[in-house]
Amino acid sequence: MKSKLTINSSFMDCLKLLETIDTFGHAGYCVSVEKSQLLQNALIILQKENHFRKCYYWGRINGIQNDYHVAYGFQRECLDGQTYYYSTDCLTWFLMPEPSKCALLLTPLAVTDFQGDASLITNVYDANPPYPPNDDPQNFQEEPLVKHLKEEDRLAATVYLVNNEAALVPRGAWSKNPDGLIVENLNFEGLDKIDASLLKSYLHARPPQNKWNANLLTRQDYNFSYDFLDTIDEDVPQDCWNLQFAQGGRLALLHNLYWPGMMFYHKINTPHYGFLYIGNGRRNMDLPFML
């Protein structure tokens, strides 16, 4: 899957996988040593075979029969050119298709668990079918429409949605060049304790959805090279992010409540940060009623 999302070199880099997984242990995300070693070796091979500059472990989507492990690599720019792969055994990796519009619409409606069979086709029921072309209420279809969704397409759409809503970078980790190219900021030294405690210091790792000057006008110390992405303090509802600190305040942990299993970390005053998703691949649609 090629999408307009990518992750900084600190994000679950295959060469730093063991160290990063240990960090996620502070949030209760545990991966066995055997699985960690297997993943690291597999991703190094995947990187060399595809000539990626960087290769990363994205996370795991749990299934009934098999779990899906997701990895990706990219060549150059931070917001373009990602290629995604998935595997059920961490040995054989398959190219993930680009999510279709139909899959993006049907995936939030799918309430069943992933099975772990990419070729499986399931039925997604739309309880509120649209009016027919002539918009005549008398011809309204009362029976639900049956939509067929291949699990591989659902997997690709789920990864895209999670990235779009919950993948983060700290402010300053990416910079925008005058020519519009978005690259890793090699001078990024991390957030300090005060900035790390503010939600506006964390940015969505996706193309900005607000107007180009909206993010700049919200800060008195704005920097055009850094503040071109949307901040998470504008997300609705406001309490959809849970910020905690560990290691005596030296480690910031952010949990996304819309996507249970999604966690972001940042080591204060260091350039190290990353995210990991381990979950069932379903958005928590009841969150607005739980807050």
C-alpha positions in Angstrom: 0.0 0.0 0.0 1.4 3.4 -0.9 0.0 6.1 1.1 0.9 9.7 2.0 2.0 8.7 5.5 5.4 7.8 6.8 7.3 7.6 10.0 10.5 9.1 11.3 13.6 6.8 11.6 13.0 6.4 15.3 9.6 4.7 14.6 10.1 1.0 15.2 13.1 0.9 12.9 14.0 -2.7 12.2 17.6 -2.1 13.4 16.3 -0.7 16.7 13.3 -3.0 17.1 14.4 -4.8 20.2 15.2 -1.6 22.1 11.9 0.0 21.0 9.8 -3.0 22.0 11.3 -2.8 25.5 10.2 0.8 25.8 6.6 -0.2 25.1 6.7 -2.6 28.0 6.1 0.4 30.2 2.6 0.6 28.7 1.9 -3.2 29.0 2.8 -4.0 25.4 4.9 -7.2 25.6 6.4 -9.1 22.7 8.4 -12.3 23.4 12.2 -12.3 22.8 11.8 -15.1 20.2 9.2 -13.1 18.3 11.2 -9.9 18.5 14.3 -11.6 17.1 12.3 -13.2 14.3 10.7 -9.9 13.4 14.0 -8.0 13.3 15.7 -10.5 11.1 12.6 -10.7 8.8 12.5 -6.9 8.4 16.2 -6.6 7.7 15.7 -9.1 4.8 12.6 -7.3 3.6 14.5 -4.0 3.6 17.4 -5.4 1.6 15.2 -7.2 -0.9 13.2 -4.0 -1.6 16.1 -1.6 -1.4 14.3 0.5 1.2 16.3 3.2 2.9 14.3 2.5 6.1 12.1 -0.4 7.1 9.7 -0.3 10.1 7.4 -2.6 12.1 4.0 -1.0 12.2 2.2 -3.4 14.6 -0.1 -6.4 14.8 -3.8 -6.8 14.1 -5.2 -9.8 16.0 -7.2 -12.4 14.2 -9.0 -15.6 15.3 -7.0 -18.0 13.2 -3.9 -15.9 12.5 -2.6 -12.5 13.4 -1.5 -10.0 10.8 1.9 -8.4 11.3 2.3 -5.2 9.3 5.6 -3.6 8.2 6.5 -0.9 5.7 9.4 0.8 4.1 10.1 4.0 2.2 12.8 5.5 0.0 12.9 9.2 0.5 10.2 11.7 1.6 8.3 11.6 5.0 4.8 12.0 3.6 5.0 10.0 0.4 6.2 6.7 -1.0 5.5 4.2 1.7 5.0 0.6 0.8 3.2 -1.7 3.2 3.5 -5.5 3.7 1.7 -8.0 5.9 2.5 -11.4 7.1 0.9 -14.1 9.4 4.1 -15.9 10.2 6.8 -13.1 10.1 8.6 -15.0 7.4 6.6 -14.6 4.2 5.6 -11.0 3.5 2.8 -10.0 1.0 2.4 -6.6 -0.6 -0.6 -4.8 0.8 -2.9 -3.3 -1.7 -3.8 0.3 -1.7 -7.1 0.8 0.1 -10.1 1.4 -2.2 -12.8 3.9 -1.5 -15.3 1.1 -1.1 -13.1 -0.6 1.5 -12.6 2.7 3.4 -16.4 3.1 3.6 -17.2 -0.5 4.6 -14.4 -1.1 7.1 -15.8 1.1 9.9 -19.1 -0.9 9.5 -17.4 -4.3 10.0 -18.0 -5.5 13.5 -16.6 -9.0 13.3 -13.1 -9.9 14.2 -10.4 -10.5 11.6 -10.1 -14.2 10.8 -6.5 -14.2 9.7 -7.3 -15.3 6.1 -6.5 -12.6 3.6 -8.6 -14.2 0.9 -11.7 -14.5 3.0 -14.7 -12.5 1.8 -17.3 -11.4 4.4 -20.6 -9.6 4.2 -21.0 -6.1 5.7 -24.5 -5.1 6.3 -25.5 -1.4 5.8 -28.6 -0.9 8.0 -29.3 2.5 6.5 -29.3 2.1 2.7 -29.5 5.3 0.7 -32.5 6.5 -1.3 -32.8 5.4 -4.9 -31.6 7.8 -7.6 -35.0 9.6 -7.8 -35.0 10.2 -4.0 -38.5 8.8 -3.8 -39.2 7.7 -0.2 -41.9 5.3 -1.4 -39.2 3.3 -3.2 -36.9 3.3 -0.1 -35.4 -0.1 0.5 -36.1 -1.3 4.0 -34.0 -4.5 3.8 -30.3 -4.0 4.5 -27.9 -4.0 1.6 -25.2 -6.7 1.6 -21.7 -5.5 0.8 -18.9 -7.9 0.2 -15.5 -7.0 1.7 -12.3 -9.0 1.2 -10.3 -9.3 4.4 -7.1 -8.2 2.6 -8.9 -5.0 1.6 -10.2 -4.5 5.1 -6.7 -4.9 6.5 -5.3 -2.2 4.1 -8.2 0.1 5.0 -7.7 -0.4 8.7 -4.0 0.4 8.5 -4.8 3.5 6.5 -7.4 4.7 9.0 -5.2 4.1 12.0 -2.4 6.0 10.4 -4.7 8.9 9.4 -6.2 9.3 12.9 -3.5 8.1 15.4 0.0 8.2 13.9 2.0 11.0 15.5 5.3 12.8 15.5 6.6 15.3 18.0 6.8 18.9 17.0 10.1 19.6 15.3 10.8 16.0 14.3 9.8 16.7 10.7 10.7 19.9 8.8 9.4 21.3 5.5 11.9 22.6 3.0 11.3 25.7 0.9 10.7 23.4 -2.1 7.9 21.6 -0.2 9.8 18.4 0.5 9.1 17.1 4.0 12.1 15.4 5.6 13.4 14.2 8.9 14.9 17.0 11.0 18.4 15.8 11.8 18.7 18.6 14.4 15.7 17.4 16.4 16.8 16.9 20.0 13.4 16.1 21.5 10.8 17.9 23.5 11.5 19.2 27.0 9.3 18.2 30.0 7.1 21.3 29.7 6.4 20.9 25.9 6.0 17.1 26.3 3.1 17.7 28.7 1.1 19.7 26.1 -1.0 18.0 23.5 -0.3 20.7 21.0 3.3 19.5 20.9 2.3 16.3 19.1 1.3 16.4 15.4 -0.6 14.1 13.1 1.7 12.2 10.7 -0.5 12.8 7.7 -1.1 15.6 5.2 -2.6 18.6 7.0 -6.4 18.8 6.9 -6.6 22.4 8.2 -5.8 25.4 6.2 -2.1 26.2 5.8 -2.2 29.1 8.3 -4.5 27.5 10.9 -1.8 25.7 12.7 0.6 28.7 12.6 -1.9 31.1 14.1 -2.5 28.9 17.2 1.1 29.4 18.4 3.0 32.6 19.4 6.3 30.8 18.7 5.3 29.4 15.4 7.9 28.1 13.0 6.8 27.6 9.4 9.2 24.7 8.9 7.7 22.8 11.9 4.1 23.9 12.3 2.6 22.7 9.0 0.9 19.6 10.5 -2.3 19.3 12.5 -2.0 19.2 16.3 -3.8 16.6 18.3 -5.2 19.1 20.8 -7.8 20.0 18.1 -9.1 16.4 17.8 -12.7 15.8 18.7 -13.6 14.8 21.4 -10.8 16.6 23.3 -10.3 13.6 25.7 -9.6 11.1 22.9 -5.9 11.1 23.8 -4.5 10.0 27.2 -1.1 11.4 28.1 1.0 9.7 30.8 4.6 9.8 32.0 6.8 7.0 33.1 10.5 6.5 34.1 10.3 9.3 36.5 8.9 11.7 33.9 11.5 10.9 31.3 9.1 9.0 29.0 5.9 10.4 27.6 3.2 7.9 26.6 0.2 8.7 24.5 -2.8 6.3 24.2 -5.4 6.8 21.5 -8.8 5.9 22.9 -10.5 5.8 19.5 -8.1 3.0 18.5 -7.5 0.9 21.6 -4.1 -0.7 21.2 -2.5 2.3 19.6 0.3 3.9 21.7 2.9 6.5 21.0 6.1 7.2 23.1 8.7 9.9 23.3 11.8 9.9 25.4 12.1 13.5 26.8 15.0 15.5 25.6 16.1 12.8 23.1 15.2 12.3 19.4 13.7 8.9 20.2 10.0 8.4 19.6 7.7 5.9 17.9 4.3 4.1 17.9 3.0 0.6 17.9 -0.4 -0.8 17.3 -1.6 -4.1 18.8 -5.3 -4.5 18.6 -8.3 -6.0 16.9 -8.5 -3.4 14.2 -11.8 -1.9 15.2 -12.4 1.7 16.1 -14.1 2.4 19.5 -17.3 4.0 18.2 -18.7 4.3 21.7 -16.0 6.7 22.9 -18.1 9.9 22.8 -20.6 8.3 25.2 -17.9 7.0 27.5 -16.2 10.3 28.2 
